[in-house]
Amino acid sequence: MTETYRIPLFNRIARRIMRPSFRFGFRLLGKVKLEGFERIPEKGAYVIAINHISLFEVPFMAAFWPTPMEIIGAADVWKRPGQSLIARLYYGIQVKRDQFDRQVFRQTMRVLRSGRPLMIAPEGGRTHEPGLVRGKPGIAYIVEKARVPVVPVGIVGTTDDYLQKGLTLKSPTLEMHVGEPIPLPPIEGRGEARRKMRQRNADLIMAHIAKNLPPSYRGYYEEYDRFLHTDSE
């Protein structure tokens, strides 16, 4: 059964203005390198999983992804000056960190069951420095319930000083490396065993993100190969 996820008309119009505006802004500040777009599914729902260093990944992804995506973001963003204006104009799903919210979960299911892409940062917050931290199992729970593939994306250059570099004419480079869509292994068992399998799937997603990042960005997943053996299980 197809579920409907409706975006208000005002926000649909805002997106049509914001996406090209941000593309122009990023290209004005520096260089943009996009790789692997041929791997993005042409239709159907999927989850986009990204690394999250600073404030810049979300507008970068929203601006350059071929189709408008829905975005899960920390509820705090909707309260911060400047950021809140952008978040309210674009329209996204607000989530409180480290809390399970049934309403948020229902929203994510409506997005995916409506055939839309949904972007999540599995680390659960900004790291402020290049180097992945361990992913949280929430993304695995969403994918398990929605039964959709995950598109891993490695983003390079979005450090906290990106804007300063751009404004001082240092022409910083932003890179987006899109990996192959991955199906996650099924979740089985109950209780603690099920929780561990969700963490395994979160680690698998993060390892695929790490695969699309340079060594200095891999952090916890520096030896990402050891997390990939579950691909064949």
C-alpha positions as CSV (number, residue, x, y, z in Angstrom):
1,M,0.0,0.0,0.0
2,T,1.4,3.4,-1.0
3,E,1.4,6.0,1.7
4,T,1.4,9.7,1.0
5,Y,4.0,12.2,2.3
6,R,2.9,15.7,1.4
7,I,5.2,18.7,1.3
8,P,3.5,22.1,1.7
9,L,3.3,24.1,-1.5
10,F,5.2,26.9,0.1
11,N,8.1,24.6,0.8
12,R,8.0,23.0,-2.6
13,I,8.4,26.5,-4.1
14,A,11.2,27.4,-1.6
15,R,13.1,24.3,-2.7
16,R,12.9,25.3,-6.3
17,I,14.6,28.5,-5.4
18,M,17.0,27.2,-2.7
19,R,18.6,24.3,-4.6
20,P,19.9,26.3,-7.6
21,S,20.8,29.2,-5.2
22,F,23.0,26.9,-3.1
23,R,24.6,25.4,-6.2
24,F,25.5,28.8,-7.3
25,G,26.9,29.7,-3.9
26,F,29.0,26.6,-3.5
27,R,30.5,27.1,-7.0
28,L,31.2,30.7,-6.2
29,L,33.1,29.9,-3.0
30,G,35.2,27.2,-4.5
31,K,35.4,24.0,-6.6
32,V,32.8,21.2,-6.6
33,K,33.7,17.6,-7.6
34,L,30.8,15.1,-8.0
35,E,31.5,11.4,-8.6
36,G,29.3,8.3,-9.0
37,F,26.0,9.9,-9.9
38,E,25.4,7.1,-12.4
39,R,25.0,4.8,-9.3
40,I,22.0,6.8,-7.9
41,P,18.7,4.8,-8.4
42,E,16.6,6.5,-11.1
43,K,13.3,5.8,-9.3
44,G,12.0,4.3,-6.1
45,A,12.8,4.9,-2.4
46,Y,16.2,4.6,-0.9
47,V,18.1,5.9,2.1
48,I,21.1,8.2,1.5
49,A,23.8,7.8,4.2
50,I,26.4,10.4,4.6
51,N,29.3,11.4,6.9
52,H,28.6,14.5,8.9
53,I,31.4,16.9,9.9
54,S,29.8,20.4,9.9
55,L,26.8,22.4,8.8
56,F,27.8,22.3,5.2
57,E,27.0,18.6,4.2
58,V,23.2,19.0,4.3
59,P,22.9,22.1,2.0
60,F,25.6,20.6,-0.2
61,M,23.7,17.4,-0.7
62,A,20.3,19.1,-1.0
63,A,21.7,21.4,-3.7
64,F,23.5,18.9,-5.9
65,W,21.5,15.6,-5.6
66,P,19.7,15.0,-8.8
67,T,16.2,15.0,-7.2
68,P,14.9,16.7,-4.1
69,M,15.5,14.6,-1.0
70,E,13.8,14.5,2.4
71,I,16.2,15.0,5.3
72,I,16.3,13.9,8.9
73,G,17.8,16.6,11.1
74,A,18.4,17.2,14.8
75,A,15.5,19.2,16.3
76,D,18.1,21.7,17.7
77,V,18.7,23.0,14.1
78,W,15.1,24.4,14.0
79,K,15.9,26.6,17.0
80,R,19.2,28.1,15.9
81,P,19.3,31.5,14.3
82,G,20.0,31.3,10.6
83,Q,20.0,27.5,10.4
84,S,16.3,27.5,11.5
85,L,15.3,29.7,8.6
86,I,16.9,27.4,6.1
87,A,15.5,24.3,7.8
88,R,11.9,25.7,7.9
89,L,12.1,26.9,4.3
90,Y,13.3,23.5,3.0
91,Y,11.1,21.4,5.3
92,G,12.5,18.3,7.0
93,I,12.0,15.7,9.7
94,Q,13.0,16.8,13.2
95,V,14.4,14.2,15.5
96,K,15.6,14.5,19.1
97,R,19.0,12.8,19.5
98,D,19.1,9.5,21.4
99,Q,15.3,9.4,21.7
100,F,12.9,7.1,19.9
101,D,9.9,9.1,18.6
102,R,7.1,7.1,17.0
103,Q,5.8,10.2,15.1
104,V,9.3,10.7,13.6
105,F,9.4,7.0,12.7
106,R,6.0,7.2,11.0
107,Q,7.1,10.2,9.0
108,T,10.2,8.4,7.7
109,M,8.1,5.4,6.7
110,R,5.7,7.7,4.8
111,V,8.6,9.3,3.0
112,L,10.0,6.0,1.9
113,R,6.7,4.3,1.1
114,S,5.9,7.3,-1.0
115,G,8.9,6.5,-3.2
116,R,11.1,9.4,-2.0
117,P,14.8,9.4,-1.1
118,L,15.6,10.1,2.5
119,M,19.0,11.3,3.8
120,I,20.4,10.3,7.2
121,A,23.7,10.9,8.9
122,P,24.2,7.6,10.8
123,E,26.8,9.2,13.2
124,G,24.0,11.0,14.8
125,G,25.6,14.5,14.9
126,R,28.5,16.6,13.6
127,T,32.1,15.4,14.3
128,H,33.7,18.8,13.6
129,E,36.8,17.1,12.4
130,P,37.4,14.6,9.5
131,G,37.3,11.1,10.9
132,L,34.2,8.9,11.1
133,V,32.8,8.0,14.5
134,R,30.8,4.8,15.0
135,G,27.4,4.8,13.4
136,K,24.3,4.4,15.5
137,P,21.8,1.6,14.8
138,G,18.8,3.8,14.1
139,I,19.5,3.8,10.4
140,A,19.5,0.0,10.3
141,Y,16.1,0.0,12.1
142,I,14.6,2.4,9.5
143,V,16.0,0.4,6.5
144,E,14.9,-2.9,8.1
145,K,11.3,-1.7,8.4
146,A,11.1,0.1,5.0
147,R,13.0,-2.6,3.1
148,V,14.9,-0.2,0.8
149,P,18.5,0.0,-0.4
150,V,21.1,2.3,1.1
151,V,23.2,4.7,-1.1
152,P,26.5,5.5,0.8
153,V,28.0,8.9,0.1
154,G,31.4,10.1,1.2
155,I,31.7,13.9,1.5
156,V,35.1,15.6,1.6
157,G,36.0,19.3,2.3
158,T,33.0,20.3,4.5
159,T,35.2,21.2,7.5
160,D,34.1,24.0,9.9
161,D,36.4,26.5,8.2
162,Y,35.0,25.9,4.7
163,L,33.1,29.2,4.5
164,Q,36.1,31.1,5.9
165,K,38.3,29.6,3.2
166,G,35.8,30.5,0.5
167,L,35.3,34.1,1.6
168,T,39.1,34.6,1.7
169,L,39.4,33.4,-1.9
170,K,41.3,30.2,-1.0
171,S,38.9,28.3,-3.4
172,P,38.2,25.2,-1.2
173,T,37.1,22.0,-2.9
174,L,34.0,20.1,-2.0
175,E,33.7,16.5,-3.1
176,M,30.7,14.1,-3.2
177,H,31.5,10.4,-3.8
178,V,28.5,8.3,-4.4
179,G,28.9,4.5,-3.8
180,E,26.9,1.6,-5.1
181,P,23.5,1.0,-3.5
182,I,23.7,-1.8,-0.9
183,P,21.0,-4.1,0.4
184,L,21.4,-4.8,4.1
185,P,21.5,-8.4,5.5
186,P,18.2,-9.4,7.2
187,I,17.7,-8.8,10.9
188,E,16.9,-11.9,12.9
189,G,16.5,-12.9,16.5
190,R,15.2,-10.9,19.5
191,G,16.3,-8.6,22.2
192,E,20.1,-8.2,22.5
193,A,20.8,-10.4,19.5
194,R,18.6,-8.2,17.3
195,R,20.2,-5.0,18.7
196,K,23.6,-6.4,17.8
197,M,22.5,-7.2,14.3
198,R,21.2,-3.7,13.8
199,Q,24.6,-2.3,15.0
200,R,26.3,-4.7,12.5
201,N,24.2,-3.2,9.7
202,A,25.0,0.3,10.8
203,D,28.7,-0.6,10.8
204,L,28.3,-2.1,7.3
205,I,26.7,1.2,6.0
206,M,29.5,3.2,7.6
207,A,32.2,1.0,6.1
208,H,30.7,1.7,2.7
209,I,30.8,5.4,3.4
210,A,34.5,5.0,4.5
211,K,35.2,3.2,1.3
212,N,34.3,6.4,-0.5
213,L,36.5,8.6,1.6
214,P,40.2,9.3,1.8
215,P,42.1,7.5,4.6
216,S,42.3,10.7,6.7
217,Y,38.5,10.8,6.9
218,R,37.8,7.2,7.8
219,G,38.4,7.4,11.6
220,Y,36.7,4.5,13.4
221,Y,36.3,2.7,10.1
222,E,40.0,3.1,9.0
223,E,40.1,-0.7,8.5
224,Y,36.7,-0.7,6.8
225,D,37.3,-4.0,5.0
226,R,36.7,-5.9,8.3
227,F,33.2,-4.6,8.4
228,L,32.3,-5.6,4.9
229,H,32.3,-9.4,5.3
230,T,28.6,-9.3,6.1
231,D,27.9,-8.4,2.5
232,S,28.1,-12.1,1.6
233,E,26.3,-13.4,4.7
